[in-house]
Amino acid sequence: MRNRRKRVGILLYADDIVLVADSPQQLQQMLDCASCYASQWQFRYNTKPGKSDVVICGTPEHYAGPQRQFRLGDDELTVSPLYKYLGVEFSNPTPGMWNHYLGRSIPKAERAAQTLLYSVTGRSPLQLSTAVHLFNTLVRPRMEYADSICAAMSADHHLRDMESIQLNFGRGILRLQQQAPGEYVRRELRMVSMRERVMSAVLRFYGRLTLMPQSRLAGYIFREQCAAVKEGEAKNSWCRFARDTLEEYGLLAHWGDKDKPVPPVPMDWRGVVQAAVHTEEEKRADAVLANMGSSMEVFNKLGASRKKGWLDYAGKHPGALLRTKLRCGQAPLMLAVGHRNHLYAREDRTCRMCRTAAVESPEHFVSECAFYRGEREECCRRITEVVAGHNNPQLTQAIRNKEMALFLGDSLLLRLPQDIARQVDATVCNFLKVAWRKRKGVWKELCVGKDEWRLKDGI
């Protein structure tokens, strides 16, 4: 480190103490001071392995020479490749330095998510918003503790594992299969991706460090590391990762020039970070949804649900559950089944119910197929009776044209009184239930056994 000044390298938090030294001799002197203090006040340190260890960090030359012994009082300390501070294992700054901690914390979070999923689903499931709130309260902290440092610099598969825990929980409370697209699950449940949360945490922590005075050890080390990064050094440093993250989200102006110190961030830094990261991650999510093609046609047209509690019905009514599957391409219609059976041409995925040239898509099923004309007309007649006396031109037009938004979306319910909207929704779900049951009798003759996704040869 350049511009070195006399300072005490020590981190204190409650009963956790870290001594930072530049050489073995300096560390032993610090240990001797700590031992004298303990003797003066008549207490002892726990020197068992894992409780009080010495970790040597730095380049390979730091390890040259004979193994040095360190003593704290009468006891010899263990030289370990890593140490645990505030619940997190630290080691020499290398690409895999956080693997031990993440390999321990991620399985704990997964077990907590599975336990919570079992508790919030069942015969009387909790509201989805409540289940998501419980997930954010009980599971997220297990994944996100110290994420501004360790999760940010971890291997990509660790971040994917954390995202998988969140998505599997979301699929579970929505009653969807594991193949349900992650972007659909996040948007329907308004869950923020782990990548967005981690990157936001990194930049918020960066802002906190820029405001930390030089007299603080963390502030001093931060500025020294930033200077090293600007000179092309410290390739494994957290500061290099922070610099790359600033560049990724268009905030590199807050890094400063090579010849200038890192400037303090503005007072509204948290809002600046949240807006920049959210905007960029939303663009990525939109691109993913657009590339999914036909499987997400319905969702891309109708958008995420907006009416509070609308998705909760999926845990109580089979028609509402079917609607959720239709919205994300998880219902066994020919559009999706044909693709899984290697029928890639759209003309090979036509509707087997009405025997027309139309592809059996969710829109065709709910709005067009003549096989369900009677059930559809009865549904529209009942909805007309329910909303009689309420001036809603958009809903009237949707009923007249049998629009997909009437059967698979919630936008037309937003302007209706709560009790009327509930009756309309129940009527739609009943139609979907009856129509699907009618379809099932014919569809099972086309499938192999009870597998609704596997067609017989020649179908």
C-alpha positions in Angstrom: 0.0 0.0 0.0 1.2 3.5 -0.9 1.3 6.5 1.4 1.5 4.2 4.4 0.9 5.8 7.8 0.9 4.5 11.3 -2.5 2.9 12.2 -3.8 0.0 14.2 -5.1 -2.8 12.0 -8.1 -4.1 14.0 -11.7 -4.8 13.4 -14.1 -4.9 16.4 -17.7 -6.0 16.6 -19.1 -7.2 19.9 -16.9 -10.1 20.9 -15.4 -10.7 17.4 -11.9 -9.3 16.9 -9.7 -9.3 13.8 -6.1 -8.2 14.0 -4.6 -7.1 10.6 -0.8 -7.1 10.3 1.7 -6.6 7.5 4.3 -9.2 8.8 4.5 -12.2 11.2 6.5 -10.1 13.6 3.9 -7.4 13.7 1.1 -9.9 14.2 2.9 -11.5 17.1 3.4 -8.1 18.8 -0.3 -7.5 18.5 -1.1 -10.9 19.9 1.2 -10.2 22.8 -0.6 -6.9 23.5 -3.9 -8.7 23.4 -2.5 -11.4 25.8 -1.3 -8.7 28.3 -4.7 -7.1 28.2 -6.4 -10.4 29.0 -4.0 -11.1 31.8 -4.6 -7.6 33.3 -8.4 -8.1 33.3 -8.3 -11.7 34.2 -10.0 -13.4 31.2 -8.8 -15.9 28.6 -9.3 -16.2 24.8 -10.7 -19.3 23.2 -7.8 -20.5 21.2 -9.4 -23.7 19.8 -9.1 -24.3 16.1 -11.9 -22.4 14.3 -12.2 -19.9 17.2 -8.9 -18.1 17.1 -6.9 -18.7 13.8 -4.2 -17.1 11.8 -4.8 -16.6 8.1 -2.0 -15.6 5.7 -3.3 -13.6 2.7 -1.3 -12.2 -0.2 0.8 -13.4 -3.1 2.7 -16.7 -3.1 5.9 -15.2 -1.8 4.1 -14.5 1.5 4.1 -18.3 2.1 7.8 -18.8 1.4 10.1 -19.9 4.2 9.4 -22.1 7.3 6.0 -22.3 8.9 5.8 -19.6 11.5 4.2 -20.3 14.9 1.9 -17.7 16.5 1.0 -17.7 20.2 -1.7 -16.0 22.1 -0.8 -16.3 25.8 0.3 -19.8 26.6 -1.5 -21.4 23.6 -0.4 -21.9 20.0 -2.7 -20.7 17.3 -3.7 -22.7 14.3 -2.7 -21.4 10.8 -5.8 -21.9 8.7 -6.6 -21.3 5.0 -9.8 -19.3 6.1 -11.4 -17.7 9.1 -14.9 -17.0 10.1 -15.9 -13.4 11.0 -19.5 -12.4 11.7 -20.8 -15.7 10.4 -18.9 -15.5 7.0 -15.8 -17.5 6.1 -13.0 -15.4 4.6 -9.8 -16.6 2.9 -7.1 -15.4 0.6 -8.6 -13.2 -2.2 -8.9 -15.7 -5.1 -11.8 -16.4 -7.5 -13.2 -19.2 -5.2 -12.7 -17.4 -1.9 -16.4 -17.4 -1.0 -17.3 -21.0 -2.0 -17.1 -22.4 1.5 -19.6 -19.8 2.9 -22.0 -20.0 0.0 -21.8 -23.8 -0.1 -23.1 -23.7 3.5 -25.6 -20.9 3.3 -27.4 -21.7 0.1 -28.5 -25.3 1.1 -29.8 -23.8 4.4 -31.9 -21.3 2.4 -33.2 -24.1 0.2 -34.3 -26.1 3.1 -36.0 -23.0 4.6 -37.8 -22.4 1.3 -39.1 -26.0 1.1 -40.3 -25.9 4.6 -42.1 -22.6 4.0 -43.6 -23.9 0.8 -45.1 -26.9 2.6 -46.6 -24.5 5.2 -48.2 -22.0 2.9 -49.7 -24.4 0.4 -52.3 -27.1 0.9 -56.0 -27.2 1.3 -56.2 -23.7 2.7 -53.3 -21.9 1.0 -52.2 -18.4 2.1 -52.7 -15.5 -0.2 -49.8 -15.3 -2.6 -48.8 -11.8 -1.4 -48.6 -13.2 2.1 -46.5 -16.2 1.0 -44.1 -14.0 -0.9 -43.8 -11.7 2.1 -42.9 -14.7 4.3 -40.4 -15.8 1.8 -38.8 -12.3 1.8 -38.7 -12.4 5.6 -37.6 -16.0 6.3 -35.6 -17.2 3.3 -34.1 -14.2 1.6 -32.0 -13.1 4.6 -30.3 -16.6 4.5 -29.2 -16.0 0.9 -28.5 -12.3 1.0 -26.5 -12.0 4.2 -23.2 -10.3 3.2 -24.4 -10.5 -0.5 -22.9 -7.1 -1.3 -19.5 -8.8 -1.0 -19.6 -12.6 -1.2 -22.6 -13.1 -3.5 -21.3 -10.5 -5.9 -17.9 -12.0 -6.3 -19.0 -15.7 -6.2 -19.1 -18.1 -9.1 -22.0 -17.7 -11.5 -23.6 -21.0 -10.4 -24.0 -19.7 -6.9 -26.2 -16.9 -8.1 -28.1 -19.3 -10.3 -28.7 -21.6 -7.3 -30.1 -18.7 -5.3 -32.3 -17.6 -8.2 -33.5 -21.2 -8.5 -34.6 -21.3 -4.8 -36.7 -18.2 -5.4 -38.2 -19.5 -8.6 -39.0 -22.9 -7.3 -40.8 -21.3 -4.4 -42.8 -19.1 -6.8 -43.7 -22.0 -9.0 -44.8 -24.0 -6.0 -47.3 -21.3 -4.7 -48.6 -20.8 -8.3 -49.0 -24.6 -8.6 -46.9 -24.7 -11.8 -44.4 -27.2 -13.1 -40.7 -26.7 -13.0 -40.7 -25.8 -16.7 -42.7 -22.6 -16.1 -40.6 -19.7 -17.3 -38.8 -17.9 -14.5 -39.5 -14.4 -15.9 -43.2 -15.2 -15.8 -43.1 -16.3 -12.2 -41.2 -13.3 -11.1 -43.4 -10.8 -12.9 -46.7 -12.4 -11.7 -45.5 -12.5 -8.1 -43.6 -9.2 -8.3 -40.4 -10.8 -7.1 -37.1 -9.1 -7.8 -34.4 -11.2 -9.4 -31.5 -12.2 -7.3 -29.1 -10.6 -9.7 -30.9 -7.2 -9.4 -30.9 -7.4 -5.6 -27.2 -8.4 -5.4 -26.0 -5.8 -7.9 -28.0 -3.1 -6.0 -26.5 -4.2 -2.8 -23.0 -4.0 -4.3 -23.5 -0.4 -5.5 -25.2 0.7 -2.2 -22.2 -0.7 -0.3 -19.9 1.1 -2.7 -21.6 4.4 -1.9 -21.3 3.8 1.8 -17.6 3.2 1.5 -17.1 6.4 -0.5 -18.6 8.4 2.4 -16.5 6.6 5.0 -13.7 8.8 6.3 -10.0 8.0 5.7 -9.5 7.6 9.5 -11.7 4.4 9.4 -9.7 1.3 8.5 -12.3 0.2 6.0 -12.3 3.6 4.3 -8.5 3.7 4.1 -8.3 0.2 2.6 -11.1 1.0 0.2 -9.4 4.0 -1.2 -6.0 2.2 -1.4 -7.7 -0.7 -3.3 -9.5 1.7 -5.7 -6.1 3.4 -6.4 -4.6 0.0 -7.2 -7.5 -0.9 -9.5 -7.0 2.3 -11.4 -3.4 1.4 -12.0 -4.4 -2.0 -13.4 -3.6 -4.0 -10.2 -5.8 -5.9 -7.6 -7.4 -8.1 -10.2 -9.3 -10.1 -7.6 -10.3 -7.1 -5.5 -13.9 -6.3 -4.7 -13.2 -2.7 -5.8 -12.5 -4.0 -9.3 -15.9 -5.8 -9.3 -17.6 -2.6 -8.0 -15.9 -0.6 -10.8 -17.2 -3.0 -13.5 -20.7 -3.0 -11.9 -20.7 0.8 -12.1 -19.8 0.7 -15.7 -22.4 -2.0 -16.5 -25.2 0.2 -15.2 -24.1 3.5 -16.6 -22.7 4.9 -13.3 -19.0 5.0 -14.1 -18.9 8.7 -13.5 -19.1 8.0 -9.8 -15.8 6.1 -10.0 -13.6 9.1 -10.7 -10.6 9.6 -13.0 -7.3 7.7 -12.7 -5.5 10.7 -11.2 -8.3 11.7 -8.8 -9.6 10.0 -5.7 -13.0 8.3 -5.7 -15.6 11.0 -5.2 -18.4 10.7 -2.6 -21.7 9.6 -4.1 -24.8 11.9 -4.0 -27.2 11.9 -1.0 -29.9 10.1 -3.1 -27.5 7.4 -4.1 -29.9 4.6 -3.0 -32.6 5.8 -5.4 -30.1 6.4 -8.2 -28.8 2.8 -7.9 -32.3 1.3 -7.6 -33.5 3.1 -10.8 -30.4 2.3 -12.8 -30.2 -1.4 -11.9 -34.0 -1.9 -12.2 -34.2 -0.3 -15.6 -31.3 -2.4 -17.0 -32.6 -5.7 -15.5 -36.1 -5.0 -16.8 -34.7 -4.6 -20.3 -33.0 -8.0 -20.0 -36.2 -9.6 -18.7 -38.2 -8.1 -21.6 -35.6 -9.5 -24.1 -35.9 -13.0 -22.5 -39.7 -12.9 -22.7 -39.6 -11.8 -26.3 -37.2 -14.6 -27.2 -39.6 -17.3 -25.7 -41.8 -17.0 -28.8 -45.2 -18.8 -28.8 -45.0 -20.1 -25.3 -45.3 -16.6 -23.9 -47.7 -15.1 -26.5 -50.5 -14.7 -24.0 -48.4 -13.1 -21.3 -46.7 -10.8 -23.7 -50.1 -9.6 -24.9 -51.9 -9.3 -21.6 -49.1 -8.5 -19.2 -48.8 -9.3 -15.6 -51.8 -9.4 -13.4 -52.7 -6.1 -11.7 -55.8 -6.9 -9.6 -55.0 -7.8 -6.0 -55.8 -11.4 -5.1 -56.7 -12.4 -8.7 -54.0 -15.1 -8.8 -55.0 -16.5 -5.4 -58.0 -18.2 -7.0 -55.6 -20.7 -8.7 -55.1 -22.5 -5.4 -58.9 -23.0 -4.9 -60.4 -23.5 -8.4 -59.2 -25.8 -11.1 -60.4 -23.3 -13.8 -58.3 -20.6 -12.2 -55.3 -22.9 -12.1 -55.8 -23.8 -15.8 -55.9 -20.1 -16.6 -52.5 -19.6 -14.9 -51.0 -22.4 -17.0 -52.5 -21.0 -20.2 -50.9 -17.7 -19.5 -47.4 -19.1 -19.4 -47.7 -21.9 -22.0 -47.8 -24.7 -19.5 -51.2 -26.2 -20.5 -51.0 -29.3 -22.8 -52.4 -27.6 -26.0 -51.1 -28.6 -29.4 -49.1 -25.4 -29.7 -46.9 -26.5 -26.7 -47.3 -30.3 -27.0 -46.5 -30.3 -30.7 -43.2 -28.6 -30.0 -42.3 -31.2 -27.3 -43.1 -34.0 -29.8 -40.9 -32.4 -32.5 -43.8 -31.1 -34.6 -42.1 -27.8 -35.3 -44.3 -26.7 -38.2 -47.3 -24.7 -37.1 -49.6 -26.6 -39.5 -48.8 -29.8 -37.6 -50.0 -28.2 -34.4 -53.6 -27.6 -35.4 -56.6 -28.1 -33.1 -57.7 -31.7 -32.9 -61.1 -30.7 -31.4 -62.6 -28.5 -34.1 -60.6 -30.1 -36.9 -59.8 -26.8 -38.6 -56.6 -25.4 -39.9 -56.2 -23.2 -36.8 -53.3 -23.8 -34.4 -54.5 -24.8 -30.9 -53.2 -21.9 -29.0 -54.5 -20.6 -25.7 -56.4 -17.8 -27.6 -57.9 -20.4 -29.9 -59.0 -22.5 -27.0 -60.8 -19.8 -25.0 -62.0 -17.5 -27.8 -62.4 -19.3 -31.2 -62.7 -23.1 -31.0 -66.1 -24.2 -32.2 -65.9 -27.3 -30.0 -66.6 -25.2 -26.9 -69.1 -22.7 -28.6 -72.0 -23.7 -26.3 -70.0 -23.4 -23.1 -68.4 -20.1 -24.3 -71.8 -18.6 -25.2 -73.3 -19.6 -21.8 -70.3 -18.0 -20.0 -70.8 -14.7 -21.9 -74.5 -14.7 -21.2 -74.0 -15.1 -17.5 -71.3 -12.4 -17.4 -73.8 -10.1 -19.2 -76.4 -10.7 -16.6 -73.9 -10.1 -13.7 -72.7 -6.8 -15.1 -76.1 -5.5 -16.1 -76.5 -1.9 -15.1 -72.7 -1.2 -15.0 -71.5 1.0 -17.9 -68.3 -0.6 -19.1 -67.9 -0.3 -22.9 -64.6 -2.2 -22.9 -66.1 -5.2 -21.1 -69.2 -5.1 -23.3 -67.0 -5.2 -26.4 -64.9 -8.0 -25.0 -68.0 -10.1 -24.4 -69.3 -9.4 -27.9 -66.0 -10.4 -29.6 -65.1 -13.2 -27.1 -61.7 -11.5 -26.6 -58.9 -13.4 -25.0 -58.5 -10.7 -22.3 -61.9 -11.6 -21.0 -60.9 -15.2 -20.2 -57.2 -15.0 -19.5 -56.6 -11.5 -18.1 -57.7 -9.2 -15.3 -57.6 -5.8 -16.9 -61.4 -5.8 -17.6 -62.1 -6.4 -13.9 -60.3 -3.4 -12.6 -63.1 -0.9 -13.0 -65.8 -3.2 -11.7 -67.0 -3.2 -8.0 -65.3 -5.9 -6.0 -68.3 -8.2 -5.6 -69.2 -7.9 -9.3 -65.6 -8.6 -10.4 -65.5 -11.6 -8.2 -68.7 -13.0 -9.8 -67.4 -12.4 -13.3 -64.1 -14.1 -12.4 -65.9 -17.1 -11.0 -68.0 -17.4 -14.1 -64.9 -17.3 -16.3 -63.1 -20.0 -14.2 -66.2 -22.2 -14.4 -66.2 -22.0 -18.2 -62.5 -22.9 -18.3 -63.1 -25.8 -16.0 -66.1 -27.2 -18.0 -64.4 -26.6 -21.4 -61.2 -28.3 -20.3 -63.1 -31.3 -18.9 -64.8 -31.7 -22.2 -61.5 -31.5 -24.1 -59.9 -34.0 -21.8 -62.2 -36.8 -22.8 -61.1 -36.4 -26.4 -57.4 -35.5 -25.7 -56.7 -38.6 -23.7 -57.4 -40.8 -26.8 -54.6 -39.0 -28.6 -52.0 -39.4 -25.9 -49.8 -42.3 -24.7 -51.2 -43.6 -21.4 -51.9 -40.8 -18.9 -49.1 -38.5 -20.2 -50.9 -35.4 -21.6 -47.6 -34.2 -23.2 -46.8 -37.3 -25.3 -48.8 -38.0 -28.5 -49.3 -41.3 -30.1 -47.5 -41.9 -33.4 -49.3 -40.5 -36.4 -51.3 -37.9 -34.4 
